[in-house]
Amino acid sequence: MSVNFVKRKERGSDSGRYAGVDVPAGSSESGPAMLHTIPADIRYDESALTIEWKDGASSAYDLVSLRRNCPCAQCRGGHDADAVRVTGHITSIRLVSWKKVGRYALQLTWSDNHDTGIYTYDSLREAYDRGGEYQAPDQR
């Protein structure tokens, strides 16, 4: 599938200036082409977090993989470039709850009481689109 991108004009600008944001041609900033990163439904069970996206796609994420790849600084082992992830020992986990963070992410609460990871919709959808497991931004 090929998507052409164009620069979005600044709101209220008749001067031809552009805001520097690429959006798919033929769509508005919040139009149909942007639906792929907006969840319509989020649910979980003992083994997976499932997201139904507004564009009709459905993705399931293994809970152990999500927890082991938590994007927070603590789980990544700090902010240094040579930080070593500290979640490799996790072999089982339960998701206790989730909540939306603004319009861009989920905060997951785990059975080990960890809840500082913010999983963006973009990164979750990117994992689905490439057919692989979720990876924290530092692992891509």
N, CA, C and O atoms as a MOPAC input file, in Angstrom:
PM7 MOZYME 1SCF
protein

 N      0.83800 1    -1.16400 1     0.00000 1
 C      0.00000 1     0.00000 1     0.00000 1
 C      0.89000 1     1.23500 1     0.00000 1
 O      1.84900 1     1.30500 1     0.76800 1
 N      0.59300 1     2.17800 1    -0.82400 1
 C      1.37100 1     3.40300 1    -0.92300 1
 C      0.52800 1     4.58300 1    -0.47100 1
 O     -0.61300 1     4.75000 1    -0.90300 1
 N      1.10100 1     5.39600 1     0.40000 1
 C      0.41100 1     6.58900 1     0.88900 1
 C      1.26100 1     7.79000 1     0.54300 1
 O      2.44700 1     7.82900 1     0.86800 1
 N      0.66700 1     8.76700 1    -0.11300 1
 C      1.37700 1    10.00100 1    -0.41600 1
 C      1.16900 1    10.98600 1     0.71300 1
 O      0.05400 1    11.13700 1     1.21200 1
 N      2.24600 1    11.66700 1     1.12400 1
 C      2.16400 1    12.62400 1     2.21100 1
 C      2.33000 1    14.03600 1     1.68500 1
 O      3.06900 1    14.28200 1     0.73200 1
 N      1.63100 1    14.95100 1     2.32300 1
 C      1.72600 1    16.36600 1     1.96900 1
 C      1.94300 1    17.15400 1     3.24900 1
 O      1.66200 1    16.66700 1     4.34300 1
 N      2.44400 1    18.37300 1     3.10700 1
 C      2.59100 1    19.24900 1     4.26400 1
 C      1.23900 1    19.87900 1     4.57700 1
 O      0.53900 1    20.33400 1     3.67200 1
 N      0.87400 1    19.90600 1     5.85300 1
 C     -0.38100 1    20.49900 1     6.28200 1
 C     -0.18500 1    21.99300 1     6.45200 1
 O      0.77600 1    22.43200 1     7.08200 1
 N     -1.09700 1    22.77600 1     5.88900 1
 C     -1.04900 1    24.23400 1     6.05300 1
 C     -1.36100 1    24.60500 1     7.48600 1
 O     -2.13500 1    23.92500 1     8.15900 1
 N     -0.75700 1    25.68500 1     7.95000 1
 C     -1.08300 1    26.19100 1     9.27100 1
 C     -2.53600 1    26.62400 1     9.26900 1
 O     -3.03800 1    27.14800 1     8.27500 1
 N     -3.19900 1    26.40500 1    10.37800 1
 C     -4.60000 1    26.79700 1    10.48600 1
 C     -4.73100 1    28.30500 1    10.32400 1
 O     -3.97600 1    29.07400 1    10.91900 1
 N     -5.69100 1    28.71600 1     9.51800 1
 C     -5.94400 1    30.12700 1     9.31100 1
 C     -4.91200 1    30.82100 1     8.44700 1
 O     -4.87600 1    32.05000 1     8.38800 1
 N     -4.07600 1    30.05200 1     7.78100 1
 C     -3.02100 1    30.66200 1     6.98200 1
 C     -3.41600 1    30.68500 1     5.51200 1
 O     -3.65000 1    29.64100 1     4.90400 1
 N     -3.48900 1    31.88200 1     4.95100 1
 C     -3.74300 1    32.01900 1     3.52400 1
 C     -2.45000 1    32.31900 1     2.78300 1
 O     -2.44300 1    32.48200 1     1.56300 1
 N     -1.35700 1    32.39200 1     3.53200 1
 C     -0.09200 1    32.79400 1     2.92500 1
 C      0.65500 1    31.64100 1     2.28500 1
 O      1.70200 1    31.84600 1     1.67100 1
 N      0.12600 1    30.41900 1     2.42100 1
 C      0.82000 1    29.28000 1     1.84500 1
 C      1.88400 1    28.70400 1     2.76700 1
 O      2.61300 1    27.79500 1     2.37100 1
 N      1.98300 1    29.21000 1     3.97500 1
 C      2.95000 1    28.65700 1     4.92400 1
 C      2.46900 1    27.29100 1     5.38600 1
 O      1.26900 1    27.02600 1     5.44900 1
 N      3.42600 1    26.43000 1     5.70900 1
 C      3.09400 1    25.08600 1     6.15100 1
 C      3.62200 1    24.86100 1     7.55300 1
 O      4.66100 1    25.39800 1     7.93500 1
 N      2.88700 1    24.05200 1     8.32100 1
 C      3.23000 1    23.80900 1     9.71200 1
 C      4.34800 1    22.78700 1     9.85900 1
 O      4.84800 1    22.58500 1    10.96500 1
 N      4.75200 1    22.14200 1     8.77600 1
 C      5.81800 1    21.15900 1     8.86100 1
 C      5.35100 1    19.79600 1     9.32200 1
 O      6.17600 1    18.97700 1     9.72800 1
 N      4.05400 1    19.52300 1     9.27400 1
 C      3.52400 1    18.23600 1     9.67500 1
 C      3.07600 1    17.49700 1     8.43300 1
 O      2.26700 1    18.00900 1     7.65800 1
 N      3.59700 1    16.29300 1     8.23600 1
 C      3.19500 1    15.47700 1     7.09800 1
 C      1.90500 1    14.74200 1     7.42800 1
 O      1.80300 1    14.08700 1     8.46600 1
 N      0.92700 1    14.85300 1     6.54800 1
 C     -0.31500 1    14.10700 1     6.68400 1
 C     -0.59900 1    13.45300 1     5.34200 1
 O     -0.20400 1    13.98700 1     4.30600 1
 N     -1.28200 1    12.29500 1     5.33600 1
 C     -1.58400 1    11.64000 1     4.07800 1
 C     -2.39700 1    12.53900 1     3.16200 1
 O     -3.31200 1    13.23300 1     3.60600 1
 N     -2.05500 1    12.51800 1     1.88300 1
 C     -2.76200 1    13.32000 1     0.89400 1
 C     -4.23800 1    12.93000 1     0.88300 1
 O     -4.58200 1    11.75300 1     0.98700 1
 N     -5.08400 1    13.91400 1     0.75700 1
 C     -6.50900 1    13.65700 1     0.67600 1
 C     -7.19100 1    13.48200 1     2.02200 1
 O     -8.35900 1    13.10000 1     2.07800 1
 N     -6.47800 1    13.75500 1     3.10400 1
 C     -7.10600 1    13.63400 1     4.41000 1
 C     -6.83100 1    14.88900 1     5.21900 1
 O     -5.90200 1    15.64300 1     4.93100 1
 N     -7.64700 1    15.09700 1     6.22400 1
 C     -7.38200 1    16.17400 1     7.15600 1
 C     -6.54500 1    15.61100 1     8.28700 1
 O     -6.30200 1    14.40500 1     8.33900 1
 N     -6.10500 1    16.46100 1     9.18300 1
 C     -5.26900 1    16.00700 1    10.29500 1
 C     -5.96200 1    14.91800 1    11.10200 1
 O     -5.30500 1    14.01200 1    11.61500 1
 N     -7.27700 1    14.99800 1    11.21900 1
 C     -8.00400 1    13.99100 1    11.98700 1
 C     -8.87900 1    13.12700 1    11.08100 1
 O     -9.79600 1    12.46100 1    11.56100 1
 N     -8.61000 1    13.13200 1     9.80500 1
 C     -9.41900 1    12.41800 1     8.83600 1
 C     -9.18400 1    10.92100 1     8.82100 1
 O     -8.48000 1    10.39800 1     9.68500 1
 N     -9.76200 1    10.22000 1     7.85200 1
 C     -9.74600 1     8.77100 1     7.79000 1
 C     -8.35700 1     8.13600 1     7.83600 1
 O     -8.20300 1     7.06700 1     8.42600 1
 N     -7.35700 1     8.74700 1     7.24200 1
 C     -6.03700 1     8.13900 1     7.23000 1
 C     -5.40700 1     8.11700 1     8.61400 1
 O     -4.45000 1     7.37300 1     8.82900 1
 N     -5.90800 1     8.90600 1     9.56000 1
 C     -5.34600 1     8.94500 1    10.89800 1
 C     -6.02500 1     7.93500 1    11.83100 1
 O     -5.58000 1     7.76300 1    12.96500 1
 N     -7.07500 1     7.27400 1    11.38400 1
 C     -7.82900 1     6.35500 1    12.22300 1
 C     -7.02700 1     5.14400 1    12.66000 1
 O     -7.37900 1     4.50300 1    13.65000 1
 N     -5.96600 1     4.81600 1    11.95400 1
 C     -5.22400 1     3.60300 1    12.27600 1
 C     -4.51200 1     3.66900 1    13.62100 1
 O     -4.08500 1     2.62700 1    14.11700 1
 N     -4.36300 1     4.83100 1    14.23000 1
 C     -3.74000 1     4.90600 1    15.55400 1
 C     -4.71300 1     5.36400 1    16.63500 1
 O     -4.29400 1     5.85700 1    17.68200 1
 N     -6.00600 1     5.20200 1    16.38400 1
 C     -7.01500 1     5.54400 1    17.38100 1
 C     -7.76600 1     4.26500 1    17.76000 1
 O     -8.38800 1     3.63400 1    16.90500 1
 N     -7.71200 1     3.88100 1    19.03800 1
 C     -8.42800 1     2.67000 1    19.45300 1
 C     -9.93700 1     2.87900 1    19.50600 1
 O    -10.41600 1     3.92200 1    19.95000 1
 N    -10.66800 1     1.88800 1    19.05400 1
 C    -12.11700 1     1.88300 1    19.18700 1
 C    -12.52800 1     1.08300 1    20.41900 1
 O    -13.53100 1     1.39400 1    21.06200 1
 N    -11.74100 1     0.04100 1    20.74800 1
 C    -12.03800 1    -0.80900 1    21.88800 1
 C    -10.73300 1    -1.38600 1    22.41500 1
 O     -9.85300 1    -1.75500 1    21.63700 1
 N    -10.60800 1    -1.46400 1    23.73300 1
 C     -9.42600 1    -2.02200 1    24.37800 1
 C     -9.90000 1    -3.01900 1    25.42000 1
 O    -10.75200 1    -2.69500 1    26.24800 1
 N     -9.35800 1    -4.22400 1    25.38700 1
 C     -9.72000 1    -5.23600 1    26.37400 1
 C     -8.52000 1    -6.14500 1    26.62600 1
 O     -7.56000 1    -6.14900 1    25.85500 1
 N     -8.58100 1    -6.90600 1    27.69900 1
 C     -7.49500 1    -7.82600 1    28.00600 1
 C     -8.02900 1    -9.07200 1    28.69400 1
 O     -9.12500 1    -9.07200 1    29.25400 1
 N     -7.23500 1   -10.12900 1    28.64000 1
 C     -7.54000 1   -11.35800 1    29.35200 1
 C     -6.26400 1   -11.82500 1    30.04500 1
 O     -5.37800 1   -11.01000 1    30.30300 1
 N     -6.14900 1   -13.10300 1    30.34800 1
 C     -4.99500 1   -13.61600 1    31.07600 1
 C     -3.69600 1   -13.56900 1    30.28400 1
 O     -2.61400 1   -13.59300 1    30.87100 1
 N     -3.78600 1   -13.50100 1    28.96600 1
 C     -2.56800 1   -13.60500 1    28.16500 1
 C     -2.31400 1   -12.45400 1    27.20100 1
 O     -1.18600 1   -12.29300 1    26.73600 1
 N     -3.32600 1   -11.64700 1    26.88300 1
 C     -3.13200 1   -10.62900 1    25.84300 1
 C     -3.93600 1    -9.35700 1    26.08900 1
 O     -5.00200 1    -9.37600 1    26.70400 1
 N     -3.39500 1    -8.26200 1    25.59100 1
 C     -4.09800 1    -6.98500 1    25.48200 1
 C     -4.53800 1    -6.88400 1    24.03200 1
 O     -3.71600 1    -7.00800 1    23.12400 1
 N     -5.82000 1    -6.66200 1    23.80600 1
 C     -6.34200 1    -6.59700 1    22.44500 1
 C     -6.88600 1    -5.20400 1    22.18000 1
 O     -7.64300 1    -4.65400 1    22.97900 1
 N     -6.48600 1    -4.64100 1    21.03800 1
 C     -6.97300 1    -3.32700 1    20.62600 1
 C     -7.67200 1    -3.45700 1    19.28500 1
 O     -7.10300 1    -3.95900 1    18.31500 1
 N     -8.90800 1    -2.99900 1    19.24800 1
 C     -9.64500 1    -2.86300 1    17.99200 1
 C     -9.44500 1    -1.41400 1    17.57000 1
 O     -9.84300 1    -0.49600 1    18.28700 1
 N     -8.83100 1    -1.20600 1    16.41400 1
 C     -8.53800 1     0.14500 1    15.94000 1
 C     -9.71800 1     0.68500 1    15.14700 1
 O    -10.49400 1    -0.08500 1    14.58200 1
 N     -9.85300 1     1.99700 1    15.10200 1
 C    -10.98600 1     2.62300 1    14.40700 1
 C    -10.98400 1     2.36900 1    12.90600 1
 O    -12.00800 1     2.55300 1    12.24800 1
 N     -9.84300 1     1.94800 1    12.35300 1
 C     -9.82800 1     1.62600 1    10.92400 1
 C    -10.26500 1     0.18900 1    10.65900 1
 O    -10.23200 1    -0.26200 1     9.51400 1
 N    -10.67900 1    -0.54600 1    11.71300 1
 C    -11.17300 1    -1.90400 1    11.56300 1
 C    -10.15500 1    -2.98800 1    11.87200 1
 O    -10.53300 1    -4.15400 1    11.98300 1
 N     -8.89200 1    -2.65400 1    12.01300 1
 C     -7.86400 1    -3.64100 1    12.32600 1
 C     -7.97300 1    -4.05000 1    13.79500 1
 O     -8.46900 1    -3.29400 1    14.63000 1
 N     -7.50100 1    -5.25600 1    14.09100 1
 C     -7.48600 1    -5.76100 1    15.45500 1
 C     -6.09800 1    -6.30900 1    15.75400 1
 O     -5.55200 1    -7.08100 1    14.96500 1
 N     -5.52200 1    -5.91600 1    16.88500 1
 C     -4.19700 1    -6.39600 1    17.23400 1
 C     -4.19300 1    -6.92300 1    18.65800 1
 O     -4.85500 1    -6.37000 1    19.53700 1
 N     -3.43800 1    -8.00500 1    18.88200 1
 C     -3.30900 1    -8.60200 1    20.20800 1
 C     -1.83900 1    -8.59700 1    20.59100 1
 O     -0.97700 1    -8.92500 1    19.77600 1
 N     -1.55200 1    -8.22100 1    21.84300 1
 C     -0.19100 1    -8.10400 1    22.33800 1
 C     -0.01200 1    -9.02700 1    23.54400 1
 O     -0.78300 1    -8.95700 1    24.50100 1
 N      0.98600 1    -9.87600 1    23.50000 1
 C      1.30800 1   -10.78000 1    24.57800 1
 C      1.66700 1    -9.97000 1    25.82900 1
 O      2.50900 1    -9.07400 1    25.76600 1
 N      1.03300 1   -10.28200 1    26.96500 1
 C      1.24400 1    -9.50700 1    28.18100 1
 C      2.67400 1    -9.58900 1    28.70300 1
 O      3.23400 1    -8.57600 1    29.12200 1
 N      3.27100 1   -10.77800 1    28.68600 1
 C      4.64800 1   -10.91000 1    29.17000 1
 C      5.58500 1   -10.06800 1    28.30900 1
 O      6.48100 1    -9.40600 1    28.83300 1
 N      5.38700 1   -10.09000 1    27.00900 1
 C      6.21600 1    -9.28700 1    26.11300 1
 C      6.03600 1    -7.79400 1    26.38600 1
 O      7.01600 1    -7.05000 1    26.41700 1
 N      4.79100 1    -7.35200 1    26.58300 1
 C      4.54900 1    -5.94500 1    26.89300 1
 C      5.25900 1    -5.54100 1    28.18100 1
 O      5.89800 1    -4.49000 1    28.24000 1
 N      5.14400 1    -6.37700 1    29.20900 1
 C      5.77200 1    -6.03500 1    30.49400 1
 C      7.29500 1    -6.03100 1    30.37800 1
 O      7.95200 1    -5.13500 1    30.90800 1
 N      7.86000 1    -7.02200 1    29.69000 1
 C      9.31800 1    -7.09500 1    29.54600 1
 C      9.86100 1    -5.93700 1    28.71900 1
 O     11.01900 1    -5.54900 1    28.87500 1
 N      9.03100 1    -5.38500 1    27.84200 1
 C      9.44300 1    -4.28000 1    26.98100 1
 C      8.87200 1    -2.94800 1    27.44000 1
 O      8.70100 1    -2.03200 1    26.63600 1
 N      8.57900 1    -2.83900 1    28.71800 1
 C      8.02800 1    -1.59900 1    29.26700 1
 C      8.92100 1    -0.42000 1    28.87300 1
 O     10.14200 1    -0.49800 1    29.00500 1
 N      8.31700 1     0.67300 1    28.38900 1
 C      9.10300 1     1.80900 1    27.90300 1
 C      9.60500 1     2.76600 1    28.98100 1
 O     10.28600 1     3.73500 1    28.64700 1
 N      9.30100 1     2.54000 1    30.25100 1
 C      9.71900 1     3.50300 1    31.27000 1
 C     11.23000 1     3.43300 1    31.52600 1
 O     11.87500 1     2.42300 1    31.24500 1
 N     11.77100 1     4.51600 1    32.05900 1
 C     13.21400 1     4.60900 1    32.31100 1
 C     13.68100 1     3.56800 1    33.32200 1
 O     14.77500 1     3.02200 1    33.18400 1
 N     12.87900 1     3.29300 1    34.32000 1
 C     13.26300 1     2.30000 1    35.33200 1
 C     13.48100 1     0.92700 1    34.69100 1
 O     14.48600 1     0.26900 1    34.96100 1
 N     12.56000 1     0.50000 1    33.86000 1
 C     12.66900 1    -0.81600 1    33.22000 1
 C     13.77100 1    -0.85200 1    32.16200 1
 O     14.38000 1    -1.89400 1    31.92100 1
 N     14.01500 1     0.28700 1    31.54100 1
 C     15.09200 1     0.36400 1    30.54800 1
 C     16.46300 1     0.37700 1    31.20400 1
 O     17.47700 1     0.24500 1    30.51800 1
 N     16.51000 1     0.53400 1    32.52700 1
 C     17.78000 1     0.56400 1    33.23700 1
 C     18.37300 1     1.95100 1    33.32800 1
 O     19.56100 1     2.09700 1    33.61600 1
 N     17.57000 1     2.97000 1    33.08900 1
 C     18.03100 1     4.34800 1    33.17600 1
 C     17.98800 1     5.04700 1    31.83900 1
 O     17.43300 1     4.53500 1    30.86700 1
 N     18.58600 1     6.22900 1    31.80600 1
 C     18.56100 1     7.05700 1    30.60300 1
 C     19.83400 1     6.97000 1    29.77700 1
 O     19.86100 1     7.45800 1    28.64800 1
 N     20.88200 1     6.36700 1    30.30400 1
 C     22.16300 1     6.30900 1    29.59900 1
 C     22.06800 1     5.47300 1    28.32900 1
 O     21.24000 1     4.56700 1    28.23300 1
 N     22.90900 1     5.77900 1    27.37100 1
 C     22.93700 1     5.04200 1    26.10900 1
 C     23.31200 1     3.57800 1    26.33300 1
 O     22.88300 1     2.70800 1    25.57600 1
 N     24.10800 1     3.30200 1    27.36300 1
 C     24.53200 1     1.93100 1    27.63000 1
 C     23.68900 1     1.26200 1    28.71900 1
 O     24.11400 1     0.25900 1    29.29200 1
 N     22.50300 1     1.80200 1    29.01200 1
 C     21.61800 1     1.22900 1    30.02700 1
 C     21.21100 1    -0.18300 1    29.63200 1
 O     21.02900 1    -0.47700 1    28.45100 1
 N     21.07000 1    -1.04300 1    30.61600 1
 C     20.69100 1    -2.43500 1    30.38400 1
 C     19.29600 1    -2.66900 1    30.95400 1
 O     19.03500 1    -2.38800 1    32.12300 1
 N     18.41600 1    -3.18100 1    30.12200 1
 C     17.03800 1    -3.45600 1    30.52200 1
 C     17.02400 1    -4.41500 1    31.70800 1
 O     17.79000 1    -5.37800 1    31.74800 1
 N     16.13700 1    -4.14100 1    32.68300 1
 C     16.09900 1    -4.91900 1    33.91900 1
 C     14.86500 1    -5.81800 1    34.02300 1
 O     14.53700 1    -6.27900 1    35.11600 1
 N     14.18200 1    -6.07500 1    32.91700 1
 C     12.93600 1    -6.84600 1    32.95700 1
 C     13.06400 1    -8.23300 1    32.32600 1
 O     12.06400 1    -8.93000 1    32.15400 1
 N     14.26600 1    -8.63000 1    31.98700 1
 C     14.46400 1    -9.91600 1    31.30500 1
 C     14.05500 1   -11.13100 1    32.10600 1
 O     13.78100 1   -12.18300 1    31.52800 1
 N     14.00600 1   -11.01500 1    33.42500 1
 C     13.67000 1   -12.14200 1    34.28900 1
 C     12.16500 1   -12.43000 1    34.35800 1
 O     11.77100 1   -13.47800 1    34.86900 1
 N     11.34000 1   -11.54700 1    33.86800 1
 C      9.87600 1   -11.69900 1    33.99100 1
 C      9.39600 1   -12.79900 1    33.05300 1
 O      9.60100 1   -12.73200 1    31.84100 1
 N      8.74800 1   -13.82000 1    33.63500 1
 C      8.25300 1   -14.94700 1    32.83100 1
 C      6.73600 1   -15.08200 1    32.87900 1
 O      6.14100 1   -15.75900 1    32.04000 1
 N      6.11100 1   -14.43600 1    33.86300 1
 C      4.64500 1   -14.42900 1    33.90900 1
 C      4.20500 1   -13.12100 1    34.57000 1
 O      4.90100 1   -12.56200 1    35.41800 1
 N      3.04400 1   -12.66200 1    34.15600 1
 C      2.52800 1   -11.38200 1    34.65300 1
 C      1.02900 1   -11.32500 1    34.37300 1
 O      0.53700 1   -11.97300 1    33.44900 1
 N      0.32100 1   -10.55900 1    35.16500 1
 C     -1.09400 1   -10.29800 1    34.90100 1
 C     -1.26300 1    -8.80000 1    34.72600 1
 O     -0.60600 1    -8.00800 1    35.40200 1
 N     -2.13000 1    -8.42200 1    33.83200 1
 C     -2.50700 1    -7.02200 1    33.68200 1
 C     -3.67400 1    -6.78000 1    34.62600 1
 O     -4.70100 1    -7.45300 1    34.53700 1
 N     -3.51800 1    -5.81900 1    35.52900 1
 C     -4.54400 1    -5.52600 1    36.52800 1
 C     -5.54600 1    -4.51500 1    35.98200 1
 O     -6.75300 1    -4.66000 1    36.17500 1
 N     -5.03200 1    -3.48000 1    35.29100 1
 C     -5.90900 1    -2.45800 1    34.72600 1
 C     -5.14100 1    -1.62500 1    33.71300 1
 O     -3.92400 1    -1.75200 1    33.57300 1
 N     -5.86700 1    -0.78100 1    33.01800 1
 C     -5.26400 1     0.17500 1    32.08500 1
 C     -6.06700 1     1.46200 1    32.14400 1
 O     -7.23700 1     1.47100 1    32.52700 1
 N     -5.40900 1     2.55100 1    31.75400 1
 C     -6.13600 1     3.81000 1    31.60300 1
 C     -5.50800 1     4.59200 1    30.46000 1
 O     -4.32000 1     4.46700 1    30.16300 1
 N     -6.34900 1     5.39900 1    29.83200 1
 C     -5.87200 1     6.22700 1    28.73300 1
 C     -5.05600 1     7.39000 1    29.27900 1
 O     -5.37000 1     7.95700 1    30.32600 1
 N     -4.00300 1     7.73000 1    28.54500 1
 C     -3.18300 1     8.90100 1    28.85000 1
 C     -3.43600 1     9.88300 1    27.71200 1
 O     -2.93500 1     9.70300 1    26.60200 1
 N     -4.20600 1    10.90500 1    27.99200 1
 C     -4.57200 1    11.85000 1    26.94000 1
 C     -5.20200 1    11.13500 1    25.76400 1
 O     -6.00600 1    10.21700 1    25.92800 1
 N     -4.82200 1    11.57300 1    24.57400 1
 C     -5.33700 1    10.95800 1    23.35100 1
 C     -4.26600 1    10.15400 1    22.63500 1
 O     -4.41700 1     9.82800 1    21.45800 1
 N     -3.17400 1     9.82800 1    23.34200 1
 C     -2.05600 1     9.23700 1    22.62300 1
 C     -1.50500 1     7.93900 1    23.19100 1
 O     -0.66100 1     7.31800 1    22.54600 1
 N     -1.94200 1     7.49600 1    24.37500 1
 C     -1.26600 1     6.35000 1    24.97100 1
 C     -2.11800 1     5.64500 1    26.01500 1
 O     -3.19600 1     6.10000 1    26.39700 1
 N     -1.57700 1     4.49700 1    26.46500 1
 C     -2.14000 1     3.73400 1    27.56800 1
 C     -1.12200 1     3.63500 1    28.69100 1
 O      0.07800 1     3.50800 1    28.44900 1
 N     -1.60600 1     3.69400 1    29.90400 1
 C     -0.78200 1     3.39500 1    31.06900 1
 C     -1.30900 1     2.07500 1    31.62000 1
 O     -2.48500 1     1.96600 1    31.96800 1
 N     -0.43500 1     1.07700 1    31.69800 1
 C     -0.82500 1    -0.25400 1    32.14200 1
 C     -0.37900 1    -0.46300 1    33.58800 1
 O      0.72000 1    -0.06400 1    33.97400 1
 N     -1.23900 1    -1.08800 1    34.37600 1
 C     -0.89700 1    -1.44600 1    35.74800 1
 C     -0.78800 1    -2.96500 1    35.82100 1
 O     -1.72100 1    -3.68600 1    35.46800 1
 N      0.36400 1    -3.43700 1    36.28500 1
 C      0.69600 1    -4.85200 1    36.28000 1
 C      0.55800 1    -5.46900 1    37.66200 1
 O      0.51100 1    -4.75700 1    38.66600 1
 N      0.49400 1    -6.78500 1    37.71300 1
 C      0.35900 1    -7.51200 1    38.98400 1
 C      1.58300 1    -7.36500 1    39.88100 1
 O      1.49700 1    -7.66500 1    41.07200 1
 N      2.71500 1    -6.91400 1    39.35200 1
 C      3.88900 1    -6.64400 1    40.19700 1
 C      3.87900 1    -5.19400 1    40.70300 1
 O      4.88800 1    -4.70200 1    41.20700 1
 N      2.74100 1    -4.52000 1    40.56500 1
 C      2.50900 1    -3.13600 1    41.00400 1
 C      3.26200 1    -2.09400 1    40.18700 1
 O      3.34700 1    -0.93700 1    40.59700 1
 N      3.79700 1    -2.47400 1    39.06400 1
 C      4.48400 1    -1.51500 1    38.20200 1
 C      3.44100 1    -0.81400 1    37.32900 1
 O      2.55300 1    -1.46200 1    36.77700 1
 N      3.55300 1     0.52800 1    37.20600 1
 C      2.55700 1     1.25900 1    36.41300 1
 C      3.11700 1     2.53500 1    35.78700 1
 O      2.34800 1     3.43900 1    35.46000 1
 N      4.42100 1     2.62900 1    35.61200 1
 C      4.98600 1     3.87800 1    35.08300 1
 C      5.25600 1     3.84400 1    33.57900 1
 O      5.68900 1     4.85100 1    33.01800 1
 N      5.01700 1     2.74000 1    32.93000 1
 C      5.21700 1     2.66900 1    31.48700 1
 C      4.06200 1     3.29900 1    30.72800 1
 O      2.89800 1     3.02600 1    31.02100 1
 N      4.38000 1     4.14000 1    29.75800 1
 C      3.38200 1     4.76200 1    28.89300 1
 C      3.56700 1     4.16400 1    27.49400 1
 O      4.58800 1     4.38500 1    26.84300 1
 N      2.57600 1     3.41700 1    27.05000 1
 C      2.62200 1     2.72300 1    25.76700 1
 C      1.83200 1     3.56000 1    24.75600 1
 O      0.60500 1     3.62300 1    24.83400 1
 N      2.51800 1     4.19600 1    23.81900 1
 C      1.81700 1     5.06700 1    22.87500 1
 C      1.04500 1     4.24200 1    21.85300 1
 O      1.44700 1     3.13800 1    21.48500 1
 N     -0.07100 1     4.80500 1    21.40500 1
 C     -0.84400 1     4.14600 1    20.36000 1
 C     -0.00100 1     3.97100 1    19.10400 1
 O     -0.08400 1     2.94400 1    18.43000 1
 N      0.80900 1     4.97600 1    18.79300 1
 C      1.67000 1     4.87800 1    17.60400 1
 C      2.59800 1     3.67800 1    17.68600 1
 O      2.73900 1     2.93600 1    16.71500 1
 N      3.23900 1     3.47700 1    18.84600 1
 C      4.19300 1     2.36200 1    18.95600 1
 C      3.47500 1     1.02400 1    18.99000 1
 O      3.99600 1     0.03900 1    18.46600 1
 N      2.30300 1     0.96100 1    19.58800 1
 C      1.53300 1    -0.27900 1    19.58300 1
 C      1.07800 1    -0.62900 1    18.16600 1
 O      1.17800 1    -1.77900 1    17.73800 1
 N      0.58000 1     0.36800 1    17.45300 1
 C      0.13200 1     0.11200 1    16.08100 1
 C      1.30300 1    -0.22000 1    15.16900 1
 O      1.17200 1    -1.05300 1    14.27200 1
 N      2.45000 1     0.42300 1    15.38800 1
 C      3.64100 1     0.12700 1    14.59100 1
 C      4.03000 1    -1.34900 1    14.73000 1
 O      4.39500 1    -1.99100 1    13.74500 1
 N      3.95100 1    -1.88200 1    15.94900 1
 C      4.26000 1    -3.29900 1    16.16900 1
 C      3.30400 1    -4.18000 1    15.37300 1
 O      3.73100 1    -5.14200 1    14.73600 1
 N      2.02300 1    -3.85800 1    15.40700 1
 C      1.03300 1    -4.61600 1    14.64200 1
 C      1.32200 1    -4.52600 1    13.14400 1
 O      1.30600 1    -5.54000 1    12.44600 1
 N      1.58300 1    -3.32200 1    12.65400 1
 C      1.80500 1    -3.12800 1    11.21800 1
 C      3.03400 1    -3.86700 1    10.70900 1
 O      3.04200 1    -4.33000 1     9.56800 1
 N      4.07500 1    -3.98800 1    11.53300 1
 C      5.27800 1    -4.69600 1    11.07300 1
 C      5.21800 1    -6.19000 1    11.38400 1
 O      6.11500 1    -6.94100 1    11.00200 1
 N      4.15100 1    -6.62500 1    12.08500 1
 C      3.96200 1    -8.04500 1    12.33500 1
 C      4.85900 1    -8.61100 1    13.41700 1
 O      5.13000 1    -9.81200 1    13.43500 1
 N      5.31700 1    -7.76700 1    14.31200 1
 C      6.20200 1    -8.23800 1    15.37600 1
 C      5.68000 1    -7.88300 1    16.74300 1
 O      4.57100 1    -7.36800 1    16.89000 1
 N      6.49600 1    -8.16400 1    17.74600 1
 C      6.15000 1    -7.82100 1    19.11600 1
 C      6.32600 1    -6.33400 1    19.35400 1
 O      7.05900 1    -5.65700 1    18.63500 1
 N      5.64000 1    -5.83500 1    20.37800 1
 C      5.83500 1    -4.45600 1    20.79700 1
 C      7.27200 1    -4.29800 1    21.24800 1
 O      7.81800 1    -5.15200 1    21.94600 1
 N      7.87400 1    -3.19500 1    20.84200 1
 C      9.22300 1    -2.84000 1    21.28800 1
 C      9.19500 1    -1.43000 1    21.82200 1
 O      8.61200 1    -0.53100 1    21.21500 1
 N      9.83200 1    -1.24200 1    22.96800 1
 C      9.94700 1     0.10300 1    23.52600 1
 C     10.77900 1     0.96000 1    22.57600 1
 O     11.60500 1     0.43300 1    21.83000 1
 N     10.57100 1     2.26400 1    22.59900 1
 C     11.30200 1     3.15600 1    21.67200 1
 C     12.81800 1     2.97900 1    21.69100 1
 O     13.46600 1     3.16200 1    20.66000 1
 N     13.39400 1     2.63100 1    22.83000 1
 C     14.84700 1     2.46900 1    22.90300 1
 C     15.33300 1     1.19800 1    22.22700 1
 O     16.53800 1     1.02800 1    22.03900 1
 N     14.42500 1     0.29800 1    21.85500 1
 C     14.80800 1    -0.98800 1    21.27100 1
 C     14.59800 1    -1.04400 1    19.76900 1
 O     14.96500 1    -2.03400 1    19.13500 1
 N     14.02000 1    -0.01400 1    19.18800 1
 C     13.72200 1    -0.04200 1    17.75300 1
 C     14.96400 1     0.20700 1    16.93600 1
 O     14.90200 1     0.21900 1    15.70700 1

